């Protein structure tokens, strides 16, 4: 009996040694590939880049900041929101950083600009010229100073021009500032709701792939850091499609930033969080990653409003790689969430687990046909950008296309659906010129 036990232990030890040897050999090969930059297949290139940041990552705190926002009438008005953001960063750091080092601070969608372009249905080219930013620019310098002061990474959303893609277009942009204050990552939102005027890569698809190629990373890039792990960035509506976070996960993402959502999505259940939280917990669980989800605070649509309105509904949260909510705030009024991010624990979970790290046995071949037929037309912004009314028509055409294919079964009775209702019949450009009076004399000297 004792001899059999010793033999069994010996075999187990040999298997463990062989497994460890194979793992070390594979890792060494990937590190050599990263060091020599030998190229090769995209998947191998991703693995090599991951191996290059394979040093242990110490646990750290991540903060998601919610701030009260003023809608802007001109680009220079962004400075008023930056002042609020700076106060929030100082306040959160003074409270949170006494627990553990804060290596990542994330702002909400709309924190810099509000949602003026959407609310006033401003023609796209006008909003691009008058309201939104360049990256880098004065706004990234302001925020970079704070990232440098606190030796942290700062994740930001702002609508921005991408002149290298196309003039007079703006994209809903996610960017990361490193601890040295410089921009280290930039990505564009890929999915927008019917009231958002932002251009997406798909809206200028032919031009986008001409500039960036058509790889997965051209649309879902990640930032690899030896200090905070592999970070992916999406925004609001992006996360209503499971493919978005799955794409980032395939590219190696370990923490995904998804800022902001609005009522009713954040208020569709009790005690709080609604479908937004359900989605983010699912993203985390299905892909074995953290979700960092700060929501926008109450918004002054324009400075003459007496009180802001909480269009987001609060409910900021951070979710761990098991789908557990590890930080939560019901209020979005100048508040924050904070939680420990343990990248090493996540990495062990992904490679030791033979069950609930779901990517490991995804049978990709059986899903590919789902995406053979397009649903939403591409290249819509290579011509004149859409206004709200025309966007509604596109979405209705998409629904009709799904009915024709048999994906949707039409109801027995037809009733009028959702639609855009303008304030009056004034043409959009003229209406915006009139609305600018709401910002006259603001901010006061």
C-alpha positions in Angstrom: 0.0 0.0 0.0 2.8 2.4 1.0 4.7 1.5 -2.2 1.7 2.2 -4.4 1.2 5.6 -2.6 4.8 6.5 -3.2 4.6 5.6 -6.9 1.4 7.6 -7.2 3.0 10.6 -5.6 6.1 10.2 -7.9 3.9 10.2 -11.0 2.0 13.3 -9.8 5.3 15.0 -9.2 6.5 14.2 -12.7 3.3 15.4 -14.3 3.5 18.7 -12.3 7.2 19.1 -13.2 6.4 18.5 -16.9 3.5 20.9 -16.8 5.6 23.6 -15.1 8.4 23.0 -17.6 6.1 23.4 -20.6 4.6 26.6 -19.1 8.0 28.1 -18.5 9.1 27.1 -22.0 6.0 28.7 -23.6 6.4 31.8 -21.5 10.1 32.1 -22.4 9.3 31.7 -26.1 6.7 34.4 -25.9 9.0 36.8 -24.1 11.7 36.2 -26.8 9.1 37.0 -29.4 8.1 40.2 -27.7 11.7 41.2 -27.2 12.6 40.6 -30.9 9.3 42.0 -32.3 9.2 39.2 -34.8 5.6 39.8 -35.8 3.7 36.8 -37.0 -0.1 36.0 -36.7 -2.2 38.5 -34.8 -3.0 36.0 -32.0 0.7 35.3 -31.4 1.5 39.0 -31.4 -1.1 39.5 -28.7 0.3 36.7 -26.7 3.8 38.1 -27.0 2.7 41.5 -25.9 1.0 40.0 -22.9 4.1 38.1 -22.0 6.1 41.3 -22.2 4.0 42.7 -19.2 4.0 39.4 -17.3 5.8 40.7 -14.2 3.7 40.5 -11.1 1.1 43.3 -10.7 0.6 44.4 -7.1 -3.0 44.8 -6.0 -4.2 48.4 -6.3 -7.3 50.6 -5.8 -9.4 51.8 -8.7 -11.7 54.8 -8.4 -14.8 55.6 -10.4 -15.7 59.3 -10.2 -19.2 60.7 -10.7 -19.4 64.5 -11.0 -22.1 67.1 -11.5 -21.9 68.3 -15.1 -22.6 71.6 -17.0 -23.6 71.2 -20.7 -21.2 73.3 -22.8 -22.1 75.9 -25.4 -18.4 76.4 -26.5 -15.3 74.3 -26.1 -13.8 76.7 -23.5 -16.8 75.9 -21.2 -15.1 72.5 -20.6 -12.9 74.3 -18.1 -15.8 74.7 -15.7 -16.3 70.9 -15.7 -12.6 70.3 -15.3 -12.7 72.4 -12.1 -15.4 70.1 -10.7 -13.4 67.0 -11.8 -10.2 68.3 -10.2 -12.0 68.8 -6.9 -13.4 65.3 -7.1 -10.0 63.8 -7.8 -8.5 65.6 -4.9 -11.3 64.6 -2.6 -11.4 60.9 -3.6 -7.6 60.6 -3.4 -7.5 62.1 0.1 -10.0 59.5 1.4 -9.2 56.4 -0.7 -5.4 56.5 -1.0 -4.8 56.0 2.7 -6.0 52.4 2.2 -3.9 51.2 -0.7 -2.2 52.9 -3.7 -4.7 54.3 -6.2 -3.4 53.3 -9.7 -6.5 54.0 -11.7 -9.1 56.8 -11.7 -12.0 56.7 -14.2 -14.3 59.6 -15.1 -17.9 59.2 -16.3 -19.2 59.8 -19.8 -20.2 63.4 -20.2 -18.0 64.6 -17.4 -16.2 67.1 -19.6 -18.9 68.3 -22.0 -22.3 67.1 -20.9 -24.7 66.1 -23.8 -25.4 69.4 -25.6 -25.0 68.0 -29.1 -27.6 65.2 -28.4 -30.1 67.4 -26.5 -30.1 70.2 -29.0 -29.8 68.0 -32.1 -26.9 70.1 -33.3 -25.8 69.4 -36.9 -22.7 67.1 -36.6 -20.2 69.3 -38.4 -21.1 72.4 -36.3 -20.7 70.4 -33.0 -17.4 69.1 -34.3 -16.0 72.6 -34.9 -17.5 74.4 -31.9 -17.8 72.0 -29.0 -15.3 69.2 -29.0 -11.7 68.5 -28.3 -8.4 67.4 -29.9 -6.3 64.7 -28.3 -3.8 65.7 -27.1 -4.9 69.3 -26.3 -5.5 71.7 -23.4 -8.0 69.3 -21.7 -5.5 66.4 -21.7 -2.8 68.7 -20.3 -5.1 69.7 -17.4 -6.0 66.1 -16.6 -2.5 64.9 -17.3 -1.2 67.3 -14.6 -3.4 65.5 -12.1 -2.4 62.0 -13.2 1.2 63.0 -12.8 0.6 64.6 -9.4 -0.9 61.4 -8.0 1.2 59.0 -10.1 -1.9 57.3 -11.4 -3.6 56.4 -14.6 -6.7 58.4 -15.6 -9.4 57.0 -17.9 -11.5 59.7 -19.6 -14.4 59.9 -22.1 -14.9 62.9 -24.3 -16.2 63.6 -27.8 -13.2 64.4 -29.9 -12.1 65.1 -33.5 -10.0 62.5 -35.3 -8.5 64.5 -38.2 -6.4 61.6 -39.3 -9.6 59.8 -40.2 -11.9 62.6 -41.6 -12.3 66.3 -41.1 -15.5 67.8 -39.5 -16.3 64.5 -37.7 -16.2 63.8 -34.0 -16.1 60.4 -32.3 -17.1 59.5 -28.7 -13.6 58.8 -27.5 -12.1 56.9 -24.6 -8.5 57.7 -23.7 -6.0 56.9 -20.9 -3.5 59.3 -19.4 -0.4 57.6 -17.9 1.3 58.5 -14.6 3.6 60.8 -16.6 0.6 62.8 -17.8 0.8 61.7 -21.5 -1.9 60.0 -23.6 -1.1 56.3 -23.7 -4.3 54.9 -25.2 -7.2 56.1 -27.5 -10.2 54.3 -28.7 -13.6 55.2 -30.3 -17.0 54.1 -29.2 -18.4 51.6 -31.7 -22.1 51.5 -30.8 -24.3 54.6 -30.3 -27.9 55.0 -29.4 -30.4 56.7 -31.7 -30.1 60.1 -30.1 -26.3 60.3 -30.2 -24.7 62.2 -33.1 -21.2 60.8 -32.6 -19.5 59.2 -35.7 -18.4 55.6 -35.1 -15.7 53.6 -36.9 -18.5 51.6 -38.6 -20.0 54.9 -39.9 -16.8 55.6 -41.8 -15.9 51.9 -42.1 -14.0 52.0 -45.4 -11.9 55.0 -44.3 -11.3 53.5 -40.9 -9.8 50.3 -42.2 -7.8 52.3 -44.7 -6.2 54.1 -41.8 -6.1 51.4 -39.0 -6.7 48.1 -40.8 -9.5 45.6 -40.2 -8.1 43.6 -37.3 -10.0 43.2 -34.0 -7.6 45.7 -32.4 -8.4 48.3 -35.0 -11.9 48.5 -33.4 -11.2 47.2 -29.8 -7.7 48.2 -28.8 -6.4 47.6 -25.3 -3.7 49.2 -23.2 -1.1 46.9 -21.6 0.6 48.1 -18.5 3.0 46.4 -16.0 1.4 48.5 -13.3 -2.4 48.0 -13.8 -2.7 45.1 -16.2 -4.5 45.0 -19.6 -7.2 47.7 -19.8 -10.1 47.9 -22.3 -12.3 50.8 -22.9 -15.9 51.0 -24.1 -18.7 53.5 -23.4 -22.4 53.3 -22.4 -24.2 51.8 -25.4 -21.2 49.7 -26.4 -21.9 47.5 -23.4 -25.5 46.8 -24.5 -23.9 44.3 -27.0 -22.1 41.3 -25.5 -19.7 41.3 -28.4 -18.0 44.5 -27.3 -16.6 43.2 -24.0 -15.9 39.8 -25.6 -13.8 41.4 -28.3 -11.8 43.2 -25.6 -11.4 40.0 -23.6 -10.1 38.2 -26.7 -7.5 41.0 -27.0 -6.4 40.3 -23.4 -8.5 42.9 -21.4 -8.4 42.3 -17.6 -10.2 45.5 -16.6 -12.9 47.1 -18.8 -14.0 50.7 -18.4 -17.7 51.2 -19.3 -18.9 54.7 -18.1 -22.4 55.9 -17.8 -25.9 54.8 -18.6 -29.2 56.6 -18.3 -32.7 56.1 -16.9 -34.6 53.8 -17.5 -31.8 51.4 -17.9 -30.2 52.2 -14.6 -33.6 52.2 -12.7 -35.4 49.2 -14.1 -35.0 47.1 -10.9 -34.9 47.3 -7.2 -32.7 47.9 -5.2 -30.7 49.6 -7.9 -28.5 49.4 -11.0 -31.2 48.1 -13.4 -30.2 46.5 -16.7 -27.0 48.4 -16.7 -25.7 46.6 -13.6 -27.1 43.2 -14.9 -25.2 43.7 -18.2 -21.9 44.6 -16.4 -22.1 41.7 -14.0 -22.7 39.5 -17.0 -19.8 40.9 -18.9 -17.5 40.4 -16.0 -18.7 36.8 -15.3 -18.7 35.7 -19.0 -15.3 37.1 -19.7 -13.4 36.7 -16.4 -12.6 40.4 -16.0 -13.2 43.4 -13.9 -15.8 46.1 -14.9 -15.2 49.7 -13.8 -18.5 51.6 -14.3 -18.8 55.2 -13.0 -22.1 56.9 -14.0 -22.5 60.6 -14.8 -23.8 62.9 -12.1 -26.7 65.2 -12.3 -26.6 67.4 -15.4 -27.3 71.1 -16.0 -28.3 71.0 -19.6 -27.4 74.7 -19.8 -26.3 77.1 -17.1 -29.6 78.9 -16.8 -31.2 75.8 -15.3 -31.9 76.3 -11.6 -31.3 72.7 -10.7 -29.5 69.8 -12.5 -31.4 66.7 -13.5 -30.1 63.2 -12.6 -30.5 61.7 -16.1 -28.1 58.9 -15.3 -29.8 57.8 -12.1 -26.5 57.1 -10.2 -25.7 53.5 -9.4 -22.0 53.6 -10.2 -20.3 50.2 -9.5 -17.2 48.1 -9.8 -17.6 44.3 -10.6 -15.0 41.6 -10.0 -14.2 38.8 -12.4 -16.7 36.5 -10.7 -19.5 39.0 -11.4 -19.7 40.2 -7.8 -20.4 43.9 -7.2 -17.5 45.0 -5.0 -18.2 48.7 -4.8 -21.5 50.6 -5.3 -22.9 54.1 -4.9 -26.6 54.8 -5.3 -25.9 58.6 -5.6 -24.1 60.1 -8.6 -23.9 63.6 -7.1 -20.2 64.3 -6.8 -19.5 60.8 -5.4 -17.2 57.9 -6.2 -16.8 54.1 -6.0 -13.5 52.4 -5.1 -12.4 48.8 -5.0 -9.3 46.6 -5.0 -8.2 45.3 -8.4 -6.1 42.1 -8.0 -4.7 41.3 -11.4 -2.6 38.4 -10.2 -5.6 36.7 -8.7 -7.5 37.1 -12.0 -4.7 35.7 -14.0 -4.5 32.6 -11.7 -8.2 32.2 -12.0 -8.0 32.2 -15.8 -5.2 29.7 -16.1 -5.9 27.3 -13.2 -9.6 26.9 -13.9 -11.1 24.1 -16.0 -14.7 25.2 -15.7 -15.8 28.8 -15.2 -13.1 30.7 -17.3 -15.5 30.5 -20.2 -13.3 31.6 -23.1 -11.1 28.5 -22.9 -13.6 26.2 -24.7 -15.5 28.6 -26.9 -16.5 26.8 -30.1 -16.0 29.6 -32.4 -16.9 27.9 -35.7 -20.5 27.4 -34.8 -21.2 31.1 -34.2 -19.5 32.6 -37.2 -22.5 32.4 -39.5 -24.6 34.6 -37.2 -22.7 37.7 -38.5 -22.7 36.9 -42.3 -25.6 39.2 -43.1 -25.3 42.9 -42.1 -28.0 44.6 -40.0 -27.0 48.2 -39.6 -25.6 49.9 -42.7 -22.0 51.0 -42.7 -20.4 54.2 -44.0 -23.4 56.4 -43.1 -21.1 59.3 -42.2 -19.0 59.3 -45.3 -21.8 61.4 -46.6 -23.9 64.0 -44.7 -24.2 62.9 -41.0 -27.6 61.9 -39.7 -29.9 64.0 -37.6 -32.3 62.5 -35.1 -35.2 62.1 -37.5 -33.1 60.3 -40.2 -31.5 58.1 -37.5 -35.0 57.0 -36.5 -35.7 55.9 -40.1 -32.5 53.9 -40.2 -33.4 52.0 -37.0 -36.9 51.3 -38.3 -35.4 49.9 -41.5 -33.1 47.7 -39.4 -36.2 46.4 -37.5 -37.9 45.7 -40.8 -34.8 43.8 -42.1 -34.9 41.5 -39.0 -38.6 40.8 -39.5 -38.0 40.0 -43.1 -35.3 37.5 -42.1 -37.5 35.8 -39.5 -35.4 37.0 -36.6 -38.3 39.1 -35.2 -41.8 37.9 -35.3 -44.1 40.9 -35.9 -46.9 41.5 -33.3 -50.6 40.8 -34.1 -51.4 44.5 -34.1 -49.3 47.5 -35.2 -49.1 50.7 -33.1 -47.0 53.9 -33.5 -43.5 53.4 -32.0 -41.0 55.7 -30.4 -40.1 58.8 -32.5 -38.2 62.0 -32.3 -40.4 65.0 -31.4 -38.6 68.4 -32.0 -39.3 71.4 -30.0 -40.6 73.3 -33.1 -40.0 73.5 -36.8 -36.9 75.7 -36.7 -34.1 74.2 -38.8 -31.5 72.6 -36.6 -28.6 75.0 -37.4 -30.8 78.0 -36.8 -32.2 76.6 -33.6 -28.7 76.1 -32.2 -27.8 79.7 -33.0 -30.8 80.8 -31.0 -30.0 78.4 -28.1 -26.5 79.8 -27.7 -28.1 82.7 -25.8 -28.5 80.3 -22.8 -24.8 80.5 -22.3 -24.4 84.3 -22.6 -22.5 85.7 -19.7 -21.5 82.3 -18.4 -19.3 81.7 -16.5 -19.3 84.9 -14.7 -15.9 86.6 -14.4 
